Amino acid sequence: MTVKKFLDNFEEYFCVWTMAIMTILVFIQVVMRYVFSNSLSWSEELARFIFLWLSWIGASYAVKERSHFRVEMFANMIKGSCRRFFEYFVLVVWFVFSFILTWLGTELVVFIYDTGQSSAAMDIPMTWPYASVPVGCGLMCIRLLIEMYKIYKGEPVGSEKEQEELEEMI
């Protein structure tokens, strides 16, 4: 595997591995609780923190795969170059929102770092779980810029893209 391929698919690998680790942790916790009548104090907290990272990095991956939920009813009424402008506008608004989340999330992480907060069960710095927001949103900003560039270069959008994918399958 090349470095470029790994970086292109970083989010996918990250999500697969964190989902596997989280599933194993929760399974061990269930076995410990119901079979041995003794639970691990740290596994639920770690699974929660892993889930945070999985969610935010997964949101970035969903941008790459164009698989975020969308309401297509209004967008499908727009045809031609207006549709391209509409898609570009949506991506710009989404980018601004993600950038604001990145900025404010970074400020929050710095604040939590300055206060020295740590988690209850594992006693790790709370900056680690909170850092998932600016990291995930920052990666989302990068992916959104790539999607904007694709529209600028003339890649098909919306129903045009769906039509091309349908023709490829046939």
Order of alpha helices (4+ residues) and beta strands (2+ residues): alpha-alpha-alpha-alpha-alpha-alpha-alpha-alpha
